[in-house]
């Protein structure tokens, strides 16, 4: 991994993705292939991200799943956590948001996910260049924090 790519990942994600992936793999006893499946990535894509051949995770949902796994590491039933995270659909796409006529989307999202998960999704959306979606997720996180 080049120093430039390492710094770009550190800026985007707080640490190089290889470090974050390794931490999750160790916490759950996963192979690289199993982690890729849980996150919703192909194994080659995970490898490219870990090696720095690719800098950014393209899908906010994939990043949100990574954050969920990190936050839930150490829970008593890791198999249940893995299944829940793998089956989750943690963020909306900008297209589904644009198609939704409901103005109360932030409040609805706040009822579905906690502020920490919404902030993680917001960060992932911003990293993926989805500013409008990130703004909605930020509003939802604030609504959730207010209760």
C-alpha positions in Angstrom: 0.0 0.0 0.0 1.4 3.4 -0.9 1.8 6.0 1.8 -0.6 8.2 -0.2 -3.3 5.5 -0.2 -2.7 4.8 3.4 -3.2 8.4 4.3 -6.3 8.7 2.2 -7.9 5.7 3.9 -6.8 7.1 7.3 -8.5 10.4 6.4 -11.7 8.7 5.2 -12.0 5.9 7.7 -9.9 6.8 10.7 -7.4 4.0 10.0 -6.3 2.0 7.0 -8.9 -0.5 6.0 -6.5 -3.4 6.4 -6.3 -2.6 10.1 -10.0 -2.3 10.5 -10.7 -5.5 8.5 -8.1 -7.4 10.5 -9.6 -6.2 13.8 -13.0 -7.5 12.7 -11.7 -10.7 11.3 -9.9 -11.4 14.6 -12.8 -10.4 16.8 -15.2 -12.9 15.0 -12.7 -15.5 13.8 -13.5 -14.9 10.1 -11.6 -15.6 7.0 -11.2 -12.8 4.5 -13.9 -14.5 2.3 -16.3 -14.8 5.2 -15.8 -11.1 6.1 -16.4 -10.1 2.5 -19.7 -12.1 2.5 -20.8 -10.5 5.7 -20.1 -7.0 4.5 -21.6 -7.6 1.1 -18.4 -7.4 -0.9 -16.7 -9.8 -3.2 -13.5 -11.3 -1.8 -11.4 -9.7 -4.5 -12.8 -6.3 -3.7 -12.1 -6.7 0.0 -8.6 -7.7 -0.9 -8.1 -4.7 -3.1 -9.4 -2.4 -0.3 -7.2 -4.1 2.3 -4.1 -3.8 0.1 -4.7 -0.2 -0.9 -5.3 -0.9 -4.6 -8.6 0.7 -4.0 -9.0 3.5 -1.5 -12.7 4.0 -0.9 -15.6 1.6 -0.1 -18.1 2.3 -2.8 -21.2 1.4 -0.9 -22.4 3.2 2.2 -24.1 0.0 3.3 -20.9 -1.9 3.3 -19.1 0.7 5.4 -22.1 0.8 7.8 -21.9 -3.0 8.2 -18.2 -2.7 9.0 -19.0 -0.2 11.7 -21.8 -2.4 13.1 -19.4 -5.3 13.3 -16.8 -3.2 15.1 -19.4 -1.8 17.5 -20.8 -5.2 18.4 -17.5 -7.1 18.7 -17.4 -9.0 22.0 -21.2 -9.6 22.2 -22.0 -13.1 23.6 -23.4 -14.6 20.4 -21.1 -13.7 17.5 -22.9 -15.9 15.1 -26.1 -14.0 15.7 -24.3 -10.7 15.2 -22.8 -11.9 11.9 -26.2 -13.0 10.6 -27.9 -9.8 11.6 -25.2 -7.6 10.1 -25.0 -9.7 6.9 -28.8 -9.5 6.5 -29.1 -5.8 7.3 -29.8 -3.0 4.9 -28.4 -0.2 7.0 -28.7 2.7 4.5 -30.8 4.0 1.8 -29.5 4.9 -1.7 -29.9 8.5 -2.9 -32.3 7.1 -5.6 -34.7 5.5 -3.0 -34.6 8.7 -1.0 -35.4 10.8 -4.0 -38.3 8.5 -4.9 -39.8 8.8 -1.4 -42.5 11.5 -1.1 -42.5 11.4 2.7 -41.1 14.4 4.4 -40.7 12.6 7.7 -37.9 10.3 6.6 -35.4 11.4 9.2 -37.9 10.7 12.0 -38.7 7.3 10.5 -35.0 6.4 10.2 -34.5 7.5 13.8 -37.1 5.0 14.9 -35.3 2.2 12.9 -31.7 2.8 14.0 -29.8 4.4 16.8 -27.8 7.6 16.6 -24.5 5.7 16.4 -25.6 3.6 13.5 -27.0 6.6 11.7 -23.8 8.6 12.2 -21.8 5.7 10.8 -24.1 5.6 7.8 -23.8 9.4 7.4 -20.0 9.1 7.4 -20.2 6.3 4.8 -22.6 8.3 2.7 -20.3 11.3 2.8 -17.3 9.2 1.9 -19.2 7.8 -1.1 -20.1 11.4 -2.2 -23.7 11.0 -1.3 -24.1 14.5 0.3 -27.9 14.6 0.2 -28.3 11.1 1.8 -25.7 12.1 4.4 -27.7 15.1 5.3 -30.8 13.1 5.8 -28.9 10.6 7.9 -27.4 13.4 10.0 -30.9 14.8 10.6 -32.1 11.3 11.6 -29.2 10.9 14.0 -30.1 14.2 15.6 -33.8 13.2 15.8 -32.8 9.9 17.4 -30.5 11.6 19.9 -33.4 13.9 21.0 -35.6 10.9 21.5 
